Amino acid sequence: GNPELPTAVNITWSSINFKTILQWQPKPSGYFYTVEIHGQTSDTKKKCILTTETECDVTDVLRNVKETYTAHILSVLSSGMDNFEEPPFAVSEKFTPYSQTVLGKPEIQNYTQKDSKLTVVFQDPLTPYTFPNGSFQSIRDIFQHDLQYKLYYWKDQSSGKKDTVTKSHTFEVNIDSTKNYCFYIQGIIPSRRENRNGQESMVLCTSVGRNILDEYGAEVFIIIAVLAIAVITLAIVLSVILCKRKKAKAAREKEPLNGV
């Protein structure tokens, strides 16, 4: 082979919602890389043939998501693929998409707070894989009953969190009707040992019945009260001064004029 060629190091799998990228180092100089994906029960497949990049999208050759794969990253000269000598290569860690891909952020479609009920409706993240009709499969289509979602919710401006779990697309929780609530969702695969919890959705907050005290806090009311007392006090003081001046003026007008 070509033992003088460097081989790949720091090989990592990066996978979210089954979109899987293989990455490694170093950048090649004077040679190329070719990626081979080896499955335990499937045929070897080549990807990113004679590439000068240090990453390769291998999503489409990992369709059997419960299969365990290893990647061989070959270091080859441009003519190296035409002979029968085995080029130097590095081997990745094993990777099983079903148990290792990270669950992406769920998309919250809508939410309502009515009386003492908070309702949150969300959508499953999609995968790169498609059905025969061309529509994309969601992570629920693949994980099925292994997939759950957890809702974390708390009173706005409070640190006390509660949570609840569902296997559907909707959460309904009982809340304090006089308070606003913030919340987020994440997918969960309870059967996993690692990567059990998925990425968190964006945090959203309700705005039903929000009053000035909720919005600005008690400090603002204290300031307003102090200012109001100061204004009232000033008004009283001014009234007393004006009243005294008026009485003094009336008294002077009643005095007889000198020389009359």
C-alpha positions in Angstrom: 0.0 0.0 0.0 1.0 3.6 0.7 2.1 3.4 4.3 3.8 6.8 4.0 0.4 8.5 3.7 -1.0 10.0 6.9 -4.2 8.4 8.2 -7.2 10.1 9.7 -7.4 11.0 13.4 -10.0 12.4 15.8 -12.9 10.6 13.9 -16.3 11.6 15.2 -19.9 10.9 14.4 -22.3 13.8 14.5 -26.0 12.9 14.2 -29.2 14.9 14.8 -32.6 13.4 13.8 -30.7 10.7 11.8 -28.8 13.3 9.6 -25.3 11.9 10.2 -22.0 13.6 9.4 -18.6 11.9 9.8 -15.7 14.2 10.7 -12.0 13.7 11.1 -8.5 15.3 10.8 -6.1 16.4 9.3 -6.6 18.3 6.0 -5.0 16.2 3.3 -2.0 17.6 1.2 -1.0 15.6 -1.8 -3.5 12.8 -1.2 -7.2 12.2 -0.8 -9.7 10.5 1.5 -12.3 7.9 0.6 -14.9 6.8 3.2 -16.1 3.2 3.5 -19.1 2.4 5.7 -19.1 -1.1 7.1 -22.3 -2.6 8.6 -22.5 -5.7 10.7 -25.0 -7.3 8.2 -24.9 -5.0 5.2 -22.5 -4.6 2.3 -19.7 -2.1 2.4 -20.6 1.2 0.8 -18.2 4.0 -0.4 -18.9 7.7 0.2 -17.0 10.9 -0.5 -14.6 9.2 -2.9 -11.3 11.0 -3.4 -12.3 14.0 -1.3 -10.1 16.7 0.1 -12.7 17.5 2.7 -12.5 16.3 6.3 -16.2 15.5 6.7 -18.7 13.4 4.9 -22.5 13.2 5.0 -23.2 9.5 5.3 -26.9 9.7 6.1 -28.1 7.9 3.0 -26.0 4.8 3.7 -27.3 4.4 7.2 -30.9 3.8 6.3 -31.0 0.6 8.4 -31.0 2.7 11.6 -30.8 -0.3 14.0 -27.6 -1.5 12.3 -24.3 -0.9 13.9 -21.7 0.7 11.6 -18.0 1.5 11.5 -16.3 3.9 9.1 -13.0 3.2 7.4 -11.3 6.4 6.2 -8.8 5.5 3.5 -5.9 7.7 2.6 -5.3 7.3 -1.1 -3.4 8.9 -4.0 -5.6 9.7 -7.0 -4.4 6.6 -8.7 -4.5 4.5 -5.6 -8.1 3.3 -6.2 -7.1 1.6 -9.4 -4.7 -1.0 -7.9 -5.2 -4.0 -5.7 -3.1 -2.8 -2.8 -4.9 -1.9 0.4 -4.4 1.8 1.2 -3.7 2.9 4.8 -6.9 3.7 6.7 -8.2 4.6 10.1 -11.3 3.0 11.7 -14.0 5.0 13.6 -15.8 4.0 16.8 -19.0 2.0 16.3 -22.2 3.9 15.6 -25.8 2.8 15.8 -28.2 5.6 14.6 -31.2 4.3 16.5 -29.5 4.5 19.9 -27.1 7.4 19.3 -28.6 10.0 17.0 -29.6 13.1 19.0 -33.3 14.1 19.1 -33.7 17.6 17.6 -35.9 20.5 18.9 -39.6 19.9 18.8 -41.6 22.7 17.1 -44.3 24.2 19.2 -47.3 24.9 16.8 -49.6 26.7 19.2 -50.5 27.1 22.9 -53.4 28.5 24.9 -54.0 29.4 28.5 -57.7 29.3 29.3 -59.0 29.5 32.9 -56.9 26.9 34.8 -55.8 24.9 31.7 -52.5 25.3 29.7 -52.6 23.5 26.3 -49.5 23.1 24.2 -49.6 21.5 20.7 -46.3 20.6 19.0 -44.8 18.8 16.0 -42.2 16.0 15.7 -38.9 16.8 14.2 -38.4 15.4 10.7 -35.7 13.1 9.5 -33.9 13.1 6.1 -35.5 9.7 5.3 -38.6 9.6 3.1 -41.7 7.4 2.6 -42.3 6.0 -0.9 -44.5 9.0 -1.7 -41.7 11.4 -1.0 -42.9 12.8 2.3 -40.3 13.0 5.1 -40.5 10.6 8.0 -40.6 12.1 11.5 -38.7 10.8 14.4 -42.0 9.3 15.7 -42.3 7.3 12.5 -39.0 5.6 13.3 -39.0 5.4 17.1 -42.7 4.8 17.5 -43.6 3.8 21.1 -40.0 4.3 22.3 -40.5 8.1 21.9 -41.9 10.3 24.6 -42.0 14.1 25.1 -41.6 16.0 28.4 -43.1 19.4 29.1 -41.3 21.6 31.6 -43.5 24.6 32.9 -43.3 27.2 35.6 -45.0 30.3 36.8 -43.5 33.4 35.0 -40.8 35.0 37.1 -40.6 31.9 39.3 -37.8 29.2 39.5 -40.1 26.3 40.6 -40.4 23.9 37.6 -42.9 21.2 37.1 -42.9 18.6 34.3 -45.2 16.1 32.7 -44.8 13.4 30.0 -46.9 12.5 26.9 -46.7 10.2 23.9 -49.1 12.3 21.9 -48.7 15.7 20.2 -50.6 17.6 22.9 -50.0 18.6 26.6 -52.8 19.7 28.9 -51.9 20.7 32.4 -53.7 22.3 35.3 -52.4 25.7 36.3 -53.1 28.8 38.4 -55.5 30.8 36.3 -54.2 34.1 37.8 -50.6 33.6 36.7 -48.7 33.5 33.4 -46.6 30.4 32.6 -43.4 29.7 30.7 -42.5 26.3 29.2 -40.4 24.3 26.8 -40.5 20.7 25.4 -37.9 18.0 24.7 -38.1 14.5 23.3 -37.0 11.5 25.4 -36.1 7.9 24.6 -36.4 6.3 28.0 -34.9 3.0 26.8 -31.5 4.6 26.0 -28.6 4.5 28.4 -27.1 7.6 26.7 -28.6 10.5 24.8 -31.9 9.9 26.5 -32.9 13.6 26.4 -33.2 15.5 23.2 -32.6 19.2 22.4 -34.9 21.6 24.1 -37.5 23.6 22.2 -37.5 27.4 22.5 -39.0 28.8 25.7 -42.4 30.5 25.3 -44.5 32.3 27.9 -48.3 33.0 28.1 -49.5 36.5 28.5 -53.1 36.1 29.8 -54.0 38.4 32.6 -50.6 39.9 32.9 -50.8 43.1 35.0 -48.4 45.8 35.7 -47.2 44.2 39.0 -46.3 41.0 37.0 -44.6 43.1 34.3 -42.6 45.5 36.4 -42.5 44.1 39.9 -43.3 45.6 43.3 -40.3 48.0 43.2 -42.0 50.2 40.6 -45.1 50.4 42.8 -43.1 51.5 45.8 -41.4 54.2 43.7 -44.8 55.3 42.4 -46.3 55.4 45.9 -43.3 57.5 47.3 -43.7 59.9 44.4 -47.5 60.1 45.0 -47.0 60.8 48.7 -44.4 63.5 47.8 -46.8 65.2 45.4 -49.6 65.1 47.9 -47.4 66.5 50.6 -46.2 69.3 48.3 -49.7 70.1 47.4 -50.8 70.3 51.0 -47.7 72.5 51.9 -48.4 74.8 49.0 -52.1 75.0 50.0 -51.2 76.0 53.6 -48.7 78.6 52.4 -51.2 80.1 49.9 -54.0 80.1 52.5 -51.7 81.9 55.1 -50.7 84.5 52.4 -54.4 85.0 51.5 -55.3 85.6 55.2 -52.4 87.9 55.7 -53.4 90.0 52.7 -57.0 90.2 53.9 -55.8 91.4 57.3 -53.7 94.1 55.7 -56.6 95.3 53.6 -58.8 95.7 56.7 -56.3 97.9 58.5 -57.1 101.7 58.2 -54.9 103.6 55.8 -52.3 105.8 57.5 -53.1 109.5 57.5 -56.8 109.0 57.0 
